[in-house]
Structure formats: structure tokens, C-alpha cells
Amino acid sequence: MATKKMRQMHWQRTRNLTFITLGIWFVFAFLIHWFGAQLNQASFLGFPLGFYMAAQGSPLIFVLLLMWSTYRQEKIDEECGVAE
Amino acid sequence: MNGRFIDNLSKVYGLYTGGFLIFIGLMAGLEQLGVSAATLGILFVSFTILIYAAIGWISRTMQVDEYYVAGREVPAFYNGMATAADWMSGASFVAMAGGVYFGGYSYLAFIVGWTGGYVLVNSLLAPYLRKFGCYTVPDFIGTRYGGNVARLLAVIVLVVASFTYVTAQINATGTIAARALQIPFELGVWFGLLGILLCSMLGGMRAVTWTQVAQYIVLIIAYLVPVVWMSNAQGFGAVPQISYGAAVDRITELEALHGVGTLLPEAPQGGLRALTTAHAAASDSALASWKFVTLVLVLMAGTASLPHILMRYFTTPSVRAARRSVVWSLFFIFLLYFTAPALATFTKLQIMDPALATGIIGRPVADVMAIDWIQQWSNVGFLKIVDSNRDGLLQINEFFMRGDIVVLATPEIAGLPYVISGLVAAGGMAAAMSTADGLLLAIANALSHDLYYKIIDPDADTRTRLIVARVLLVVIGAGGAFIASLQLSNILGAVAWAFSFACSGLFFPLVLGVWWKRANRQGAIAGMGLGFAAGTYYLYLVRFTDMQPWLGLDHLRFGIVGMAVSLVSMVVVSLLTPEPDEETQAMVDKIRIPSGKSILAGTH
């Protein structure tokens, strides 16, 4: 069983990681789509950018974001001695 | 094959996938020999249902933990597939591309919302609920906050949200079964229910898990094959998802040519719609942006509160596997969701582009009426042509269809062989059945475990509990099929409501249960009760009375009102009442770390 201090550190780091993850999530879930019309002025891979981000860009970023944060979380669990 | 089923998963499902591909080849051969399209449809749908039923039979069990959480031995990868099938409903498979077709940019909120919700599931809930070791979502609420009132409220929210959702799924199975097997819709609904129950009744979560994996394989093949084929035929290459930008541009040109958005239909045609919305253009008004992000928020929070999804993560062997399986889930879901807009785009181009042989807009009405697929789908009432200006040519505002057609008729529109239509029917059936199974099981488990066993009769033995669970499953399924047979609403309206119901009542009580130690029983009861009541009352006001929606929050977005009330009342009431006892706070500390024993015993 990890010490109390280790567990506190684990929760602090877990919380920080969660805040960062949700920050990135917020940008691609809400912020950029608020400006969909403006983004559509630009073009990406032949798509209007606003359309692309909603149809494909944001979902793709969510997949990558989850891979990254899961990898980070597993490291945190191991380093704090609370991994299974 | 040596060893247990669980040690041979990749062999079993590899063989299964290979077998399914051979079956498709066989059907293609039969088509060459002159077997009719109708017969192919019947073979596709009945063969796949037979396989699912066989898996359901093999997975039968009389163990409580196998019935409720598949024995907690589902590896992350397979749980990801099962969750993706659980998640992608008839609405995702059949209606989503049609939604993009008619709704254009603003409809893409569904794609953002239904993928981004998994970030919340992974970061805020799944690993912690897995550590908790519960059988059902109300099991967590009941134990974390204590007391039967909290548990009962969670059961009520779960039942309302899931039941709204499941009728839509049974409706979808009925529609597909009716089309493929050429039987009346009312009969199709009961046939669909029979298939659903065969998968879940004997083996509970264990059987549903292994049929869902099989259903995912069928549905993803059925979705991707026609799109890739059509893209190849149109010269957009083998990975249409990255190369359809040019098609989007071309549609924007054609919209000006055909007058999309300026030519409006003269008279409404029941549930059929004419295209009036631009494909890619986004409105730059603040209200449009607000409506987009509020819909995204409701769908995401709803994803993280829907019990049939959360309970899938109770089946993994560890917390780490639960986390990984969320990532797999999103990946498998992404495969379909980033294809849907591509499909909508290609279909629209096929129909609108006068340079393509398939283009119908601008052609003489008499010629269009003679096309095979137009005749077939207008015969079943999915499509209608009204030459309202009597010029003998088909304008964009004279062509009416149901959104579902985009997926169901694509193979025929693009002139693909009938074997592909049969495949698509099997895929739609798999999508609707797998979601219906997950939902029915979530409802029946909550009623049998939380209401019957935990509240009404805590002394019931295992046998009685599992029999009660099964009886409930049949009764609820029959109720859902009965309501579906009345055909009260279209598929997608009811699905979006489920998300708002779920997040109004459950989102904050679940999230704060893990993330805010100070949250207590009184707060949770207020959060669930008031949030759910406020959301439901607001839905009633905007949908069934003359009230104007506040700030554009219409009936698809009533969860925003529910969640706001839920958050405020939960925080205020928690702070006004004593903090939870030491034991509860220690319990919250324990669920925050992956290692150590789960809170609830393995079998409870």
C-alpha cells in the first residue's frame, strides 16, 4: 500500500492531468466551433476548415487526446506506486 | 482450440470475420446466378441474427457476476468494440448521414458531441466507477451517497432515459426487418424484439458483450464497404474520408446552380423533406454558434451519464483496462463517425451533379420517375416527387425524401450490386439490436438489482434474482416494442431526448460523487430530483405548450436547463447540510487510486 503522501501526490497529479485534458477538450469541443463561419473562410486538405473540424478534426483530436492522457495517467499511477 | 473461450478471442473473432466475408462473397455469387434482391436481403438479415442468437445461447449463465458484469474479464480491446456497438445505434447507422445530408454544418454538432463525450467518460468517470466495483449505475449512487431514496431516484432517471432510447431502437429494428424480410412493420417490431431477447436473456451482460463484438464487426464492414466503393467509382480514391474536400466544394457550386436555400418547397410532404440547407456553410450569428455548442454539451454530458455505456466499463478486469477500453471505444466509434459526413457528401453529389449519370436534379421528371431506385423507395413511402411548378423538370424543392434513405439506398443510388444493399440491411440491424440489448439490460438490471434486490427483498437468493432479472427484461422489451409499434416519433428525436434526460438527472451526481468529497446524500437527492424535474418540465413547456424556448434552448437541448438546476441545487444543498461521514470520505479516497480492493465485493 502506497503511503499517504504518495497517494496525495497521486491525486494532485491526476487532477492536474484531468484539468489539462479537459482544457484541450474544451477548445476542440466548443471554442473553435463557435467560430465555424470564420474558420470556413480558410481551407484545409481541400475542405472548408470549419466544416472539416466539425466533421473530422475534433473527433480525431479527441482520439489522440485520450491516447495521450491514458498513457500519462498510467505513468502517474506507476510512479506513485498505486498501479494495479 | 484449447483453453477457455476468453483465451481464444482473437482466434474466434478472426474466424468469425473471415466467415462473414466468405458469406458476403457467397451472396455475391448467388446474385450472379440470378437470385433476387429480396432473397439476398432475407438471407443477410436472418443469417446474422442466427449467429447472434447462437452466441447468446453459448454464453448463457446462472452466475450473478457473469450476468451483471460478464465476470469482469472482458479485455480492453474487445470491450471497446462492444461499447462501440452498444453506443452506435440505429440512429448513428441509419440516420446520421441523412442528418448531415439535410442539416449540413449545424448537424455536425452530433458528430462532435457523440465523440467528445468519451473524453468526459475517460477523465471523470469510467476508471473510478470500475474501481468502485458496482453492478449498475444506481449501485454507485446508492452506495456513495447511502440510502434508498438516492438509489431509487437514480433508477427512475435511468429508466426514463433508457426507455426513451430503446423504443427508438426497437422501432429501427422493426423498420429494417420489415424492409428486408418483406413483412408488415408491426410484425417487424416483434420480430426485432425476439432477436434482441435471444441475445441477452440467457446470458445477461456476458451474452450481450460477445454478441455486441460480433455486431460491431458486421456493422462497421457494412458501413465502410459501400462508401469506399462509391468513392472509388467517383474517382475519390480508396480512403474517401480524407479526399472528399473536393466533393464539398463541388456541392457548394451546385447549391448556387440548383437554388438550395432559395427554392423552398411549396407544401410540406409529411415526414419527407426537400433539401433547403447549405452543406458546409456555417451561419455566423451568435445564436447559431450558441445552438451548436449547447447541443454539443448536452450530447457529451449525456454520453457520460447514460448507464448502458457506463456499465460496459464495469466488465473489464482492471481499472487500467477500463481506461484503455474507453480509448478503444472512441477509436471504433470514430471509424464510423468520420465516415458519415463523407457518405452524406457523396450521396448528395450523386443526386445533384448533372455531370454524373446518377444526377437527377434538373432532369425531366418523367425520366427520373423511371429510375429503379426512385420507384422502389417511393413505393414504400420513403421518397416523393412533386412537380409543383409543372415545368416537367425536377427542381431541388420538388424532390422529397426521408433522411434514412441516404444510408439505406446509397448502394442502389450509386448502382452497386444488390448484395451491398443486403449487407447494409444487416449492418443497420446489428447497430439497432446491439444498442437495444445494452439499453434493455441496463433497465432490467437496475430494476432487478437496485429496486428488487437492494430495496424490496435483500434476502432473495441468486436463482430468484436472476429469474426476476429475466422476467423484467422480457416485460420491458415487450413494453418498448408495443410503444414502438405505435410509431409516435421519428427515430432521432427520441434519441436526443434520452441524452438530455440522462444528463439532467445523473451527470453531476455521478461526477461530483468522485470529484467532490463534500457532496452528500441530501445534495445528490436534490441534484437528481430537481435537475430531472426541471429538465422534464422545460421539455414539456417547449414541446407541448406554446412557450418560446429561452435562448434557443429547444426540445433537443433541454438538458442544459436540467443540468444547470442540478448543479446549483446539488452544491447549495450539500453545503447547507452536514458533510458526509468519515467512512464515505475514505471510500472516495479509495476509488481515486487504481490499486487495492474494490469498494463493493466481487459478488454482491
Boltz contact constraints between the chains, C-beta under 6 A:
constraints:
  - contact:
      token1: [A, 7]
      token2: [B, 593]
      max_distance: 6.0
  - contact:
      token1: [A, 11]
      token2: [B, 592]
      max_distance: 6.0
  - contact:
      token1: [A, 18]
      token2: [B, 123]
      max_distance: 6.0
  - contact:
      token1: [A, 21]
      token2: [B, 123]
      max_distance: 6.0
  - contact:
      token1: [A, 25]
      token2: [B, 119]
      max_distance: 6.0
  - contact:
      token1: [A, 29]
      token2: [B, 116]
      max_distance: 6.0
  - contact:
      token1: [A, 29]
      token2: [B, 296]
      max_distance: 6.0
  - contact:
      token1: [A, 30]
      token2: [B, 293]
      max_distance: 6.0
  - contact:
      token1: [A, 33]
      token2: [B, 292]
      max_distance: 6.0
  - contact:
      token1: [A, 34]
      token2: [B, 289]
      max_distance: 6.0
  - contact:
      token1: [A, 36]
      token2: [B, 282]
      max_distance: 6.0
  - contact:
      token1: [A, 37]
      token2: [B, 282]
      max_distance: 6.0
  - contact:
      token1: [A, 37]
      token2: [B, 284]
      max_distance: 6.0
  - contact:
      token1: [A, 40]
      token2: [B, 282]
      max_distance: 6.0
  - contact:
      token1: [A, 45]
      token2: [B, 245]
      max_distance: 6.0
  - contact:
      token1: [A, 46]
      token2: [B, 245]
      max_distance: 6.0
  - contact:
      token1: [A, 46]
      token2: [B, 246]
      max_distance: 6.0
  - contact:
      token1: [A, 47]
      token2: [B, 245]
      max_distance: 6.0
  - contact:
      token1: [A, 47]
      token2: [B, 248]
      max_distance: 6.0
  - contact:
      token1: [A, 48]
      token2: [B, 280]
      max_distance: 6.0
  - contact:
      token1: [A, 50]
      token2: [B, 282]
      max_distance: 6.0
  - contact:
      token1: [A, 51]
      token2: [B, 105]
      max_distance: 6.0
  - contact:
      token1: [A, 51]
      token2: [B, 280]
      max_distance: 6.0
  - contact:
      token1: [A, 54]
      token2: [B, 108]
      max_distance: 6.0
  - contact:
      token1: [A, 54]
      token2: [B, 112]
      max_distance: 6.0
  - contact:
      token1: [A, 55]
      token2: [B, 108]
      max_distance: 6.0
  - contact:
      token1: [A, 55]
      token2: [B, 341]
      max_distance: 6.0
  - contact:
      token1: [A, 56]
      token2: [B, 338]
      max_distance: 6.0
  - contact:
      token1: [A, 58]
      token2: [B, 112]
      max_distance: 6.0
  - contact:
      token1: [A, 59]
      token2: [B, 115]
      max_distance: 6.0
  - contact:
      token1: [A, 59]
      token2: [B, 334]
      max_distance: 6.0
  - contact:
      token1: [A, 59]
      token2: [B, 337]
      max_distance: 6.0
  - contact:
      token1: [A, 59]
      token2: [B, 338]
      max_distance: 6.0
  - contact:
      token1: [A, 62]
      token2: [B, 115]
      max_distance: 6.0
  - contact:
      token1: [A, 62]
      token2: [B, 116]
      max_distance: 6.0
  - contact:
      token1: [A, 62]
      token2: [B, 119]
      max_distance: 6.0
  - contact:
      token1: [A, 63]
      token2: [B, 330]
      max_distance: 6.0
  - contact:
      token1: [A, 63]
      token2: [B, 331]
      max_distance: 6.0
  - contact:
      token1: [A, 63]
      token2: [B, 334]
      max_distance: 6.0
  - contact:
      token1: [A, 66]
      token2: [B, 122]
      max_distance: 6.0
  - contact:
      token1: [A, 66]
      token2: [B, 327]
      max_distance: 6.0
  - contact:
      token1: [A, 66]
      token2: [B, 330]
      max_distance: 6.0
  - contact:
      token1: [A, 67]
      token2: [B, 327]
      max_distance: 6.0
  - contact:
      token1: [A, 70]
      token2: [B, 323]
      max_distance: 6.0
  - contact:
      token1: [A, 70]
      token2: [B, 327]
      max_distance: 6.0
  - contact:
      token1: [A, 77]
      token2: [B, 594]
      max_distance: 6.0
  - contact:
      token1: [A, 82]
      token2: [B, 593]
      max_distance: 6.0
  - contact:
      token1: [A, 82]
      token2: [B, 594]
      max_distance: 6.0
  - contact:
      token1: [A, 82]
      token2: [B, 595]
      max_distance: 6.0
  - contact:
      token1: [A, 84]
      token2: [B, 318]
      max_distance: 6.0
  - contact:
      token1: [A, 84]
      token2: [B, 320]
      max_distance: 6.0
  - contact:
      token1: [A, 84]
      token2: [B, 594]
      max_distance: 6.0
  - contact:
      token1: [A, 84]
      token2: [B, 595]
      max_distance: 6.0
